[in-house]
Structure formats: C-alpha cells, structure tokens
Amino acid sequence: MRYARLQKKGLRLDLTRGKPSPQQLALADGLDGALDGNYRSPDGVDVRNYGGLDGLPAARQLGARILGVPERDVIAGGNASLTFMYQYLLNAWLHGPLGPETAWRREAGATRFLCIVPGYDRHFTITESLGFEMLTVRMLEDGPDMDEVERLVAGDPSIKGIWCVPKYQNPTGHTFSDDTVRRMSRLGTIAGPNFRIMWDNAYAVHDLHDDPPALLDIMDCCRAAGTPDSVVLFASTSKITRAGAGISFMAASPGNLARFKKHLGVQTIGPDKLNQLRHVRFLPDAEAVRALMRAHAAIVRPKFERVLRYLDEGLTGSADWTRPRGGYFISVDVIPGTAREVVRLAGEAGVKLTPAGATFPYKHDPADANIRLAPTYPSLDEIDQAMPVFVTAVQLAAVRRRLLHGAAPQTPGKP
C-alpha cells in the first residue's frame, strides 16, 4: 500500500506556516553592515536616542511606497504589524477610534467583526482575544462576497469592522477586484457608527510574476466615498527583509492617526530607530524594493509551481485549489468532512500541515474541507518528499469516507 510505504520513510517535514526560507532571509544580509557607525538619519536625527513616536520620516516614506499612500498618512513601528492591529482594535474598543464618545465599549451588546473565510488565523486570534464575536463571509475569486458583507453591515450596527488581506489573500492568494474595493470603500455609509476596515496589505509587493494584478487604492476610494476614517492600512517588511526584525507600518486618516498616537505615546517613547535606519539605507527607493522582491520571486516561484504540479497530477477531480500569482499560500479544498483526517494521515507519515480549521474563526471549518499549504520554507527536494504524502493522504481520506458512508464523496466547490 502506497501510504504504508510513505510512512516507512520516516519523514520529518513541516509545511505549517508561511515562513521565508533561509535563502530568502539571506537576501537581506546587507542590513548587517548598513549603518557602519553612522547613526544619523537623513534628517539629522541621532537614532540611538529616545523619541520619534511616528518613526523616522525616511522609514515612513518606505512604508508609503509599499502601501501606495502619502507619507503623511503613515507611521512606522517595530517588527510586527500584528502589534499595530491589536493596539488599534484595543484602543478603538477602550478609548474610541476618534475620541472617548466613539469607544465601542460604550455601545450596548456584543461587538462583532466580519471575518473572510478561509482567512488568516492570527487575525481571528486577535479578534477572539478581545472578546469580539466573529461572523464569517465567504471569499470569492474577486474578493469577499460583497452582497453578504453589505447585507450584514447594513442590518447590524454592532458589526464594527472587517478583516481584509486585499492582495494575495491568505490563504487563497486572490486579489480584490476594483469593484470589490469600491464597494468596500462605501461600507462606512451603510454601517453602524465607527466601522473600520482592517486592510492588512501584507503581500503588497510579493509578486511571483512580472505582470502582477493591480490593487485599487482603498484610501482614494474612501475619500471619494466620503468615508476616509473607515479604513486603516497595515504592512511590514517581515517577508521582505528579516521575518523577525523588520519594520511595521500603519496608515490612516489624520483623525485616526491622531487618536491612536495619543495612546501609543503612553506605551512607548518610540520604536527601534536603529532598525528603521538600516532598512531605509538598504532599501533607499522603490527600485531597490522591486529588485529585492524579484530576487524573492526567483526563489519562491519554482516552489509554488512544483506544488501545483503535484496537485494537478494527483488530485484533479478530487479536490480544488487556488493558483496564486503571489503571496505565501495555496488554499486546497478537499472532500467535505475529510480535512482533519488528511492532516492526521499526513502527520502520521511525517508531514506536518497547518491544522484543519485554522483558516476559520474559532478554528472551526463547518465543511471540514479547507487546508492551507505553505510552499515557501521547504526546499524543492523537501517539496518532492512532502507532496506525494499530501496527495496520498487526500486520496486515502476520500476513499475511507466513501467506504464509511456508502456513497461517492462530493467534489468540493471552488472557493
């Protein structure tokens, strides 16, 4: 039996998280000598000292280039954009996004948040940790089901926001269409008070090909719709330079930034400006960012192509999957009711996968069908070892379900 033979190989492979590979991390080794004893920023600030709550102006310019917004709308922080996201939501609930009278905690009843599924598990963890109730909306090929988003938002003022990864969404890899972005920008006109779009553009420059999809500017659309306060943008260099030692960015309207910085200043005197300075010297302009990301793509693209080849050759007709043009993940929908079994079977054969259900709030996928694959970290040789295990686990789980239930399993629908 093929599965038994795979078990005997004694594999110990991990495809759980979208981490940059060592080869990708090495692309930013030039950071280490970027300061060379010169600790003055381009505007003359000694970055070894206190201060600079907004981050270095040059770091804010870097964030503006990545997010495609004006520098005046950006603040630069530490190594994790998740920190900014958590802080923003906590402050919105406790202190109000635009002042005490706007605090979400002042409103009676639950605070609810829309979560696009399958989606990013860390977004869901933040929301759950703050005690917000999560409601799901299905991801389509051009973005979330906006008919459903608009229906929910218009009918329930307790819904205070929605999580979005608008370019190369985690885990499907889809990019929001122009129409989706425009409809998003108008949500503030139909939602309850102080509704916020949490626009996590984590993969803004993470293209695998030279003809990437274009993402419409959400801030421009919001200004045109009269809803500039309704969106907050986030990004970082975590998957551009050093995963554990990058810079995070947050962009928003002047009102949002002013209130947020008031409370941010209670928590810190300023971010790590040494790290910010070495980043802006390493990435001095837009072309430097593009060149670095082309080098990333040269490493990552063959891995995505290899994984897709195994899926095409082994699972056509028995599963569905996305074909991303960038980002870090491939989303696979297996026969409903078998995802947990696939993960278990793969694990017992030495291939660790992201737990089934992780791409849904509360770690519960009602269909038990979605599995997130992360091709970036393993080598091509490791992918060649892991993917036959995954394909076999999907096939075996489907056969066992058919035998158990006495009927042919249904092929999953495309997300």
C-alpha positions in Angstrom: 0.0 0.0 0.0 1.4 3.4 -1.0 0.6 5.1 2.3 2.3 2.4 4.3 5.4 2.8 2.2 5.4 6.5 2.7 5.1 6.0 6.5 8.2 3.8 6.5 10.3 6.6 5.0 10.5 8.3 8.4 10.0 11.8 7.0 10.1 14.9 9.4 8.8 17.8 7.2 6.9 20.9 8.2 4.6 22.8 5.9 2.6 24.6 8.6 3.5 28.3 8.3 4.4 30.7 5.6 7.9 31.5 6.6 10.7 32.8 4.3 13.3 30.2 3.6 16.9 30.7 4.7 17.8 31.6 1.1 15.2 34.4 1.2 16.4 35.7 4.5 20.0 35.8 3.1 18.8 38.3 0.5 18.7 40.9 3.3 22.1 40.1 4.9 23.2 43.6 3.7 21.3 45.0 6.6 24.0 44.0 8.9 26.5 46.5 7.6 24.1 49.2 6.6 24.9 51.6 9.5 28.7 51.2 9.5 29.0 53.5 12.6 26.8 56.3 11.1 23.8 56.7 13.3 22.3 59.9 11.8 19.1 59.6 9.9 18.8 61.6 6.6 17.1 64.4 8.5 20.0 64.5 11.1 18.4 62.6 14.0 20.7 60.5 16.2 18.7 57.3 16.1 20.4 55.9 19.2 18.4 58.2 21.4 14.8 58.5 22.6 11.9 59.9 20.6 10.3 59.8 17.2 6.9 58.2 18.0 5.9 58.3 14.4 9.1 56.6 13.2 11.8 58.1 11.1 10.5 60.1 8.2 12.6 58.0 5.8 11.0 54.8 7.3 7.6 56.3 6.8 8.5 57.0 3.2 9.4 53.3 2.8 6.0 52.3 4.2 4.3 54.8 1.9 6.0 53.2 -1.1 4.9 49.7 0.0 1.3 50.7 0.8 0.9 53.2 -2.0 -0.2 56.1 0.2 1.2 59.5 1.1 3.9 59.6 3.7 1.8 62.0 5.9 -0.7 59.1 6.4 1.9 56.6 7.7 3.6 55.8 11.0 6.4 53.3 11.2 6.9 50.9 14.2 8.5 47.8 15.4 8.9 44.4 13.8 5.2 43.2 13.8 2.3 44.8 12.1 0.1 42.5 14.2 1.1 44.6 17.1 -0.3 47.7 15.4 -3.5 45.8 14.6 -4.0 44.6 18.1 -3.3 48.1 19.5 -5.7 49.8 17.1 -8.6 47.5 17.9 -7.9 47.6 21.6 -7.8 51.4 21.6 -11.0 51.5 19.4 -12.8 49.4 21.9 -11.4 51.1 25.1 -10.8 54.7 24.1 -12.6 55.1 20.8 -11.1 55.4 17.3 -12.0 59.1 17.2 -12.3 60.0 20.8 -14.0 58.8 24.0 -17.5 59.3 22.7 -16.7 56.8 19.9 -15.5 54.0 22.1 -17.0 50.7 21.0 -17.3 49.6 24.7 -19.9 52.3 25.3 -22.4 50.6 23.0 -24.8 48.1 24.4 -24.5 44.4 23.5 -21.8 42.5 21.7 -19.1 43.9 19.5 -19.0 41.9 16.2 -16.4 41.6 13.4 -16.6 40.2 9.9 -14.0 37.6 9.0 -13.4 36.5 5.4 -13.0 32.7 5.2 -10.9 30.9 4.6 -8.7 33.6 6.1 -5.7 34.5 8.3 -5.7 32.7 11.7 -3.8 35.4 13.5 -6.5 38.0 12.6 -9.0 35.7 14.2 -6.9 35.2 17.3 -6.6 39.0 17.8 -10.4 39.4 17.5 -11.2 36.5 19.7 -8.8 37.6 22.4 -10.6 40.9 22.6 -13.9 39.2 23.1 -15.4 40.2 19.8 -17.9 37.9 18.2 -16.8 36.8 14.7 -19.1 36.4 11.7 -17.9 34.7 8.6 -18.2 35.8 4.9 -17.0 33.5 2.1 -14.0 34.5 0.0 -14.7 34.5 -3.8 -12.3 34.9 -6.7 -12.6 38.7 -6.8 -12.8 39.2 -3.0 -15.3 38.6 -0.3 -19.0 38.0 -1.1 -19.8 41.7 -1.1 -23.6 41.2 -1.3 -23.3 39.3 2.0 -20.9 41.9 3.5 -23.3 44.7 2.7 -26.3 42.9 3.9 -24.7 42.1 7.3 -23.2 45.5 7.8 -26.4 47.4 6.9 -28.5 45.2 9.2 -26.4 45.1 12.3 -24.8 48.2 13.8 -22.9 46.1 16.3 -20.6 45.0 13.5 -17.6 47.2 13.9 -15.2 46.1 11.3 -14.0 43.6 8.7 -10.6 41.9 8.3 -9.1 42.1 4.8 -5.9 40.8 3.1 -6.6 42.5 -0.2 -3.7 41.4 -2.3 -2.8 37.7 -2.5 -5.3 36.9 0.3 -4.2 34.5 3.0 -4.7 31.6 2.2 -6.4 31.7 -1.3 -4.0 34.1 -3.0 -6.8 36.1 -4.6 -6.6 39.8 -5.1 -9.7 42.1 -4.6 -11.2 43.4 -7.8 -11.7 47.1 -8.4 -15.4 46.7 -7.9 -14.8 45.0 -4.6 -12.5 47.8 -3.4 -15.0 50.5 -4.4 -17.8 48.6 -2.6 -15.6 48.2 0.5 -15.0 52.0 0.5 -18.7 52.7 0.7 -19.4 50.4 3.7 -18.9 53.3 6.0 -22.0 54.9 4.5 -24.3 52.0 5.5 -22.5 50.6 8.6 -23.1 51.5 12.2 -21.0 54.2 13.8 -17.2 54.0 13.8 -17.0 51.0 11.5 -13.4 50.1 10.4 -11.9 48.2 7.5 -8.7 46.5 8.8 -6.8 46.5 5.5 -3.8 44.2 6.1 -1.8 44.5 2.8 0.8 42.0 4.0 1.7 40.9 0.5 1.6 44.3 -1.3 4.8 43.7 -3.2 5.1 39.9 -3.0 4.5 39.2 -6.7 5.6 35.9 -8.3 5.4 37.2 -11.9 6.3 40.3 -13.8 2.6 41.1 -14.6 1.0 41.2 -11.2 -2.6 42.1 -10.5 -3.2 45.7 -9.6 -4.9 46.6 -6.4 -7.1 49.7 -6.4 -6.1 52.4 -3.8 -8.6 51.9 -0.9 -7.8 55.3 0.7 -8.5 57.2 -2.6 -11.8 55.3 -2.9 -12.7 56.1 0.7 -12.0 59.8 0.2 -14.2 59.8 -2.9 -17.0 58.0 -1.0 -16.7 60.4 2.0 -15.5 57.6 4.3 -11.8 58.4 4.9 -12.0 57.4 8.6 -13.4 54.0 7.8 -10.1 52.3 6.7 -6.9 51.5 8.5 -4.0 50.0 6.5 -1.2 47.8 7.7 2.0 46.3 6.2 5.5 45.3 7.2 8.9 44.2 5.8 8.7 40.9 7.7 8.6 38.9 4.4 10.8 41.5 2.6 13.9 41.6 4.8 14.0 39.9 8.1 11.0 38.0 9.3 11.7 38.6 13.0 13.4 42.0 12.7 11.5 44.1 10.1 9.5 47.3 10.3 5.8 47.6 10.6 3.6 50.3 9.0 0.2 51.7 9.7 -1.7 54.2 7.6 -4.9 56.0 8.2 -6.8 59.3 8.1 -5.4 62.2 10.2 -8.2 61.7 12.8 -7.5 58.0 13.2 -3.8 58.6 13.5 -4.1 61.5 16.0 -6.2 59.5 18.4 -4.1 56.3 18.0 -0.8 58.1 18.6 -2.2 59.7 21.7 -2.5 56.3 23.4 0.5 54.8 21.6 2.6 57.5 23.3 1.5 56.1 26.7 3.0 52.7 25.8 6.3 53.7 24.2 8.6 56.7 23.7 9.4 55.5 20.2 10.2 52.5 18.0 13.6 50.9 17.2 15.0 53.7 15.0 18.4 51.8 14.5 16.5 49.1 12.7 14.5 51.6 10.8 17.6 53.4 9.7 19.4 50.3 8.4 16.2 49.4 6.5 16.0 52.7 4.7 19.7 52.6 3.8 19.3 49.0 2.5 16.1 50.0 0.6 16.6 53.6 -0.3 14.0 53.8 -3.1 11.2 52.0 -4.9 13.5 50.3 -7.4 15.5 48.8 -4.5 12.3 47.2 -3.2 11.3 45.9 -6.6 14.8 44.4 -7.2 14.7 42.6 -3.8 11.2 41.3 -4.4 12.2 40.0 -7.9 15.0 38.1 -6.1 12.4 36.6 -3.7 10.2 35.6 -6.6 13.1 33.8 -8.2 13.4 31.6 -5.1 9.7 31.2 -4.3 8.0 30.8 -7.8 9.6 27.4 -8.6 8.2 26.1 -5.2 4.7 27.2 -6.0 5.0 25.7 -9.5 6.2 22.4 -8.0 3.4 22.1 -5.5 0.8 23.0 -8.2 2.3 20.3 -10.5 1.7 17.6 -7.8 -1.8 18.9 -7.2 -2.6 18.9 -10.9 -1.2 15.4 -11.5 -2.6 13.8 -8.4 -5.8 15.4 -7.3 -7.6 16.7 -10.4 -11.3 15.9 -10.0 -11.0 15.0 -6.3 -10.0 18.4 -4.8 -9.9 22.1 -5.7 -7.1 24.6 -5.2 -6.1 28.1 -5.9 -3.3 29.2 -8.3 -1.9 32.3 -6.7 0.2 34.8 -8.6 1.9 36.0 -5.4 1.8 35.8 -1.6 2.7 32.8 0.5 0.0 30.2 0.4 -2.1 27.8 -1.7 -5.6 27.0 -0.5 -6.9 23.5 -1.1 -10.5 22.3 -0.6 -10.7 18.6 -0.2 -13.8 16.4 0.0 -16.0 17.9 2.8 -15.6 16.1 6.0 -12.1 14.9 5.4 -9.7 17.8 6.0 -8.9 16.8 9.6 -8.3 13.2 8.5 -6.0 14.4 5.7 -3.9 16.4 8.2 -3.8 13.4 10.6 -2.8 11.0 7.9 -0.1 13.3 6.6 1.2 13.9 10.1 1.5 10.2 10.8 3.5 9.9 7.6 5.9 12.6 8.7 4.5 15.7 7.0 3.1 18.4 9.4 0.4 20.6 8.0 -1.5 23.6 9.3 -4.3 22.2 11.5 -7.6 21.8 9.6 -9.9 24.6 10.7 -7.1 27.1 11.3 -8.4 29.3 8.4 -11.7 29.8 10.1 -12.7 31.7 13.3 -12.7 29.6 16.4 -10.7 27.0 14.4 -13.9 25.5 13.1 -14.4 24.9 9.4 -18.1 23.8 9.1 -17.4 21.8 6.0 -14.1 20.4 7.3 -12.7 20.9 3.8 -10.0 23.6 3.7 -6.3 23.1 4.1 -3.6 25.8 3.7 -0.3 24.8 2.1 2.8 26.9 2.7 5.4 26.3 -0.1 7.9 29.0 0.8 10.1 27.5 3.5 10.8 23.9 2.4 13.4 23.2 -0.4 12.3 21.8 -3.7 13.7 18.4 -2.6 11.6 18.6 0.6 8.5 19.5 -1.5 9.2 16.5 -3.7 9.1 14.4 -0.5 6.1 16.1 1.2 3.7 16.5 -1.7 3.3 12.7 -2.5 2.4 12.3 1.2 -0.2 15.0 1.0 -1.7 13.7 -2.3 -1.9 10.2 -0.9 -3.5 11.4 2.3 -6.2 13.3 0.4 -6.9 10.2 -1.8 -6.9 7.8 1.2 -9.2 10.1 3.3 -11.7 10.3 0.4 -11.8 6.5 -0.1 -12.3 5.9 3.6 -15.1 8.4 3.7 -16.8 6.8 0.7 -16.5 3.3 2.3 -17.8 4.6 5.6 -20.8 6.4 4.2 -21.5 4.1 1.3 -21.6 6.8 -1.4 -19.2 8.6 -3.6 -17.9 11.8 -2.0 -18.8 15.1 -3.5 -16.1 17.1 -5.2 -15.6 20.3 -3.3 -16.6 23.6 -4.9 -14.0 26.3 -5.8 -13.6 29.0 -3.1 
